[in-house]
């Protein structure tokens, strides 16, 4: 009777590329999203009295802040 041993199953294969952590910076992410939400709230409240180009610029700035917060501090997928 012979026994067969497989030494490769007990050890994990090393990754070629280091994996990113699954968690970003949640506090910074929350702060940046809160600032973007406050900016949009200000646009909604003061919107009728502001000129249209300024309202559009503020809304695009808030959207850019959301994108920036996701890329810099958001969760890693």
DAMO-V693137 format. One record per backbone hydrogen bond with DSSP energy under -1.0 kcal/mol. NH is the residue of the N-H (numbers start at 1). CO is the residue of the C=O. E is the energy in kcal/mol with one decimal. If there is no record, write none. Layout:
nh = (NH/NH)
co = (CO/CO)
e = (E/E)
This chain:
nh = (25/29/30/31/32/33/34/35/36/37/38/39/40/41/42/43/44/45/46/50/55/56/57/58/59/60/61/62/63/64/65/66/67/68/69/70/71/72/73)
co = (73/25/26/27/28/29/30/31/32/33/34/35/36/37/38/39/40/41/42/47/51/52/53/54/55/56/57/58/59/60/61/62/63/64/65/66/67/68/69)
e = (-1.6/-2.4/-2.2/-2.3/-2.5/-2.2/-2.0/-2.3/-2.0/-2.2/-2.4/-2.2/-2.1/-2.2/-2.3/-2.0/-2.3/-2.3/-2.8/-1.0/-2.0/-2.6/-2.2/-2.2/-2.3/-2.6/-2.2/-2.2/-2.2/-2.6/-2.0/-1.9/-2.2/-2.7/-2.5/-2.0/-2.2/-2.5/-2.1)
